[in-house]
Amino acid sequence: MNQTNSKIKLAMLIGGNFGPDDLLITPTFSPENLPATYAEFQKKVRKFYDLLRAARRKQGEETRYIYAPHHTDKVRWHIHGLINAASPEDWETIKSLWPWGDVHIKRIKDTAYSTPDAMAGYLIGGWADRPNSARAWCASTNLKKTIVTTAREHNQAARLELPVNCKLCEGDNWVTTYGSYEYIAYFRHDNNSDSDIEADGQQPDSRELIDRGTL
């Protein structure tokens, strides 16, 4: 249950703060720089984000990020993280500030995890031996909080419809011995229509991830 709740919270943060042109990064460690402990791993990762914030601050740009450690008996320490795109030099800057190995970078829209829910599952699913005292993921403190509104309608004839100016995130329906269920999750862009967003290339000031279920 804790893992499920953590994934839901992470998906909402991703959806409210990162868009398709932001970056998914995977910094790795070369054999000579491989951390021996989680504490050493965290020290290097935090140093990287401190350097990135400082570099962007000089350019007048902010840094928003989420990252999750990945580690198993067969997979060496590395991280998967999301970083907001700030300038054309992002890729070179990020690689130059990670001296312990290679960094693989993709835009979110070019990955197989382009929805917030899929990305959240991917980020937190790679640390099989995580101790209870360690966090599954970490995030910068300047992320916008996402508001969730839930509505339930007890009407067998009701069907869920995507509201105007909203973008579908995911949906599903299923039947059990207790009844039939339908669910959709979508983003509502406040103060901006989809056409406005496409025209100026800017992300909306805020988004709401809204779950609606019918039973």
FENKA-V783362 format. One line per field, one symbol per residue. phi: phi as a letter, one per 20 degrees, with the letter a starting at -180 (. if undefined). psi: psi as a letter, one per 40 degrees, with the letter a starting at -180 (. if undefined). Layout:
phi = ???
psi = ???
//
This chain:
phi = .ffffffffffffffeccdfefdddcfcdfgfdffecfffgffffffgffffffffffemdecdbcbcfcabfdcfgacdbdcffcbfegffffffedeerececcfgfedeceegfffffffeedcfdfffedffbcbffefffeedddcccebfefcfcfffmcdfeababbccfeqdccbccbddefmbegfffffdmdfffbcdeddcccc
psi = dddddddddddddddeeiadeihhighihideehididddddddddddddddddddddefiihhihihihhidehihiihihhihdieedddddddegeeaihhhiideeiefeiddddddddeeegdfhideiidiiiieeihhhhhhhhhhghdeiihihiifihhdiiiiihaeeaiiihihihhhhehiddddddeeiiidiihhhhhii.
//
